[in-house]
Structures are given as structure tokens and as C-alpha cells.
């Protein structure tokens, strides 16, 4: 709790978290491609980020009224973890399956690294559609934008991602 935070405001967080903690975990579970351990860590990061900002009236109102805003916090927490892992190791953790060939693994790592370089809105739409397996309309709802805006954002993000990947090859 921040030193200036009103104790009543922090007490409001507890019932919100009891009601919405499961939603944080579900969103994190989808973001992490169903990795339970990582999802729990991401959900905890999101809860802490929300709690630290709880005394800011504007943020608290957004958290209380906008599931899309909360989902964006979860996505950003996951992206922060991915960026930190990439910075630490130079590559992301990849789950090996019988279908992963060495060239395919390298491509997956390049795509993941490129996504972290995209502007936040573009990275979020790519993440929601391809890692979260949402439709364009569902991703738009999560981001608080219309289906048409989501479609345009997705097309722009794919173009940006393609450009980043081509630059990486050259």
C-alpha cells in the first residue's frame, strides 16, 4: 500500500480481487498458452500492479468498470515477463513438441522477439489473436475497440510484424 493510500480504498481492493482474481488467472492462462505456473505468476503480477495503482482514482475506476483494461494489464504483465526472459537469455522458453524442428524453433523465437518490439496496441492484438486464440471481434472487445478498428489494427500489426521480421533477416 502506498503511504498516502486511504485505508478504505485498499479495503475496496480486497472484495474486487475476491470477485475478479479468477478472471485474472483465466486471462493469464490464455495469454501463456495454458502454462499453469506461468499463468499464476502473470496473474499475481497483474494483481500487484492493480493494487499499487489502486489509490489513483482514474485507474481504480477503469479497473472497476472496464474488463478490457484489466485484460490489457494481464497482457502487459505477460509481455513484461517475456521481454525480461528475452533480455536475460536471448531467447524465449519454447515448449518442444514432436512437430518442432530446429528451423521452426528459431522462427518461433524470432516472431516472439519481434512481437515485443511492436507498439503496445499492435502487440496486444497479435497476442490476443494468435496466442490467446481469440477472434478479431473478441480481441477488439478485450481491447475496448470496435470489430472494424480491431480488424484494421490487426492488419497494421501484421504489416509491422512482417517488416520487423524482414529487417531481422537482412
C-alpha positions in Angstrom: 0.0 0.0 0.0 1.3 3.5 -0.8 1.9 5.7 2.2 -0.8 8.2 1.0 -3.3 5.5 0.2 -6.6 5.7 2.1 -7.2 2.5 4.1 -10.8 2.5 2.9 -9.5 2.5 -0.7 -7.3 -0.5 0.0 -10.2 -2.3 1.6 -12.1 -1.8 -1.6 -9.4 -3.8 -3.4 -10.0 -7.0 -1.4 -13.6 -7.6 -2.4 -12.7 -6.6 -6.0 -9.9 -9.2 -6.0 -12.0 -11.9 -4.5 -14.6 -11.4 -7.2 -12.1 -10.9 -10.1 -9.0 -12.9 -9.2 -10.3 -15.9 -11.1 -10.7 -13.7 -14.2 -7.1 -12.5 -13.9 -6.0 -16.1 -13.8 -8.1 -17.2 -16.8 -6.8 -14.3 -18.9 -3.3 -15.1 -17.9 -3.9 -18.8 -18.7 -5.0 -17.9 -22.2 -2.1 -15.5 -22.6 0.5 -18.0 -21.6 -0.7 -20.7 -23.9 -2.2 -22.6 -21.0 1.1 -22.8 -18.9 -0.4 -23.0 -15.4 2.7 -22.0 -13.5 3.5 -19.0 -15.7 -0.2 -18.0 -15.7 -0.3 -17.9 -11.9 2.8 -15.7 -11.9 1.4 -13.4 -14.5 -1.9 -13.1 -12.7 -0.1 -12.3 -9.5 2.0 -9.6 -11.3 -1.3 -8.1 -12.6 -2.9 -8.2 -9.2 0.1 -6.4 -7.7 0.2 -3.8 -10.5 -3.5 -3.1 -9.9 -3.1 -2.9 -6.2 -0.1 -0.5 -6.4 -2.3 1.8 -8.6 -5.5 1.4 -6.6 -5.2 4.8 -4.9 -5.2 6.6 -8.3 -8.9 7.4 -8.8 -8.8 7.2 -12.6 -7.0 3.8 -12.6 -9.4 2.4 -9.9 -12.4 3.5 -11.9 -11.0 1.8 -15.1 -10.3 -1.4 -13.2 -13.8 -1.4 -11.7 -15.6 -0.6 -14.9 -13.5 -2.0 -17.8 -12.7 -5.7 -18.1 -10.8 -4.8 -21.3 -8.5 -2.5 -19.2 -7.9 -5.3 -16.7 -7.2 -7.7 -19.5 -4.7 -5.3 -21.0 -2.9 -5.2 -17.7 -2.6 -9.0 -17.7 -1.3 -9.0 -21.3 1.2 -6.3 -20.4 2.4 -8.3 -17.4 3.0 -11.3 -19.6 4.7 -9.2 -22.2 7.0 -7.8 -19.5 7.9 -11.3 -18.4 8.6 -12.3 -22.0 10.8 -9.2 -22.6 12.7 -9.9 -19.3 13.3 -13.5 -20.3 14.4 -12.5 -23.8 16.8 -9.9 -22.3 18.2 -12.5 -19.8 18.6 -15.4 -22.1 18.5 -14.0 -25.6 15.5 -16.3 -26.4 12.2 -17.3 -25.0 11.2 -20.5 -23.4 9.9 -22.8 -26.1 7.9 -25.9 -25.4 9.3 -28.8 -27.5 6.8 -31.0 -29.2 7.1 -33.7 -31.8 6.4 -31.0 -34.5 9.3 -28.6 -33.5 12.2 -28.7 -36.0 15.3 -26.6 -35.2 14.4 -24.2 -38.0 10.8 -23.9 -36.7 12.1 -23.2 -33.2 14.3 -20.4 -34.5 11.4 -18.9 -36.3 9.2 -19.1 -33.2 11.9 -17.2 -31.2 12.2 -14.6 -33.9 8.5 -14.0 -34.0 8.2 -13.8 -30.2 11.1 -11.3 -30.1 9.6 -9.2 -32.9 6.2 -9.1 -31.1 7.8 -7.5 -28.1 9.2 -4.8 -30.3 5.7 -3.8 -31.7 3.8 -0.8 -30.3 1.7 -1.9 -27.4 -1.7 -1.9 -29.2 -0.3 -3.8 -32.2 1.5 -6.3 -29.9 -1.7 -6.8 -27.9 -3.9 -7.6 -30.9 -1.3 -10.1 -32.3 -1.0 -11.6 -28.9 -4.8 -11.9 -28.3 -5.5 -13.3 -31.8 -2.6 -15.7 -32.1 -1.5 -16.7 -28.6 -4.9 -16.1 -26.9 -6.7 -17.7 -29.8 -9.4 -15.0 -29.8 -11.4 -13.9 -32.9 -10.8 -10.4 -34.2 -14.1 -9.3 -32.7 -13.3 -10.9 -29.3 -9.8 -9.3 -29.3 -11.5 -5.9 -30.1 -13.8 -6.4 -27.1 -10.8 -7.1 -24.8 -9.0 -4.0 -26.1 -12.2 -1.9 -25.9 -12.4 -1.2 -29.6 -14.9 -2.0 -32.3 -14.6 -5.0 -34.6 -13.7 -2.8 -37.5 -11.0 -1.0 -35.5 -9.7 -4.4 -34.3 -9.5 -5.6 -37.9 -7.6 -2.5 -39.1 -5.3 -2.7 -36.1 -4.6 -6.4 -36.7 -3.8 -5.7 -40.4 -1.5 -2.9 -39.4 0.2 -5.1 -36.7 0.7 -7.9 -39.2 2.4 -5.5 -41.6 4.6 -4.1 -38.8 5.5 -7.6 -37.7 6.3 -8.7 -41.3 8.6 -5.6 -41.6 10.4 -6.3 -38.4 10.9 -10.0 -39.3 12.2 -9.0 -42.8 14.6 -6.5 -41.2 15.9 -9.2 -38.9 16.7 -11.4 -41.8 18.6 -8.7 -43.7 
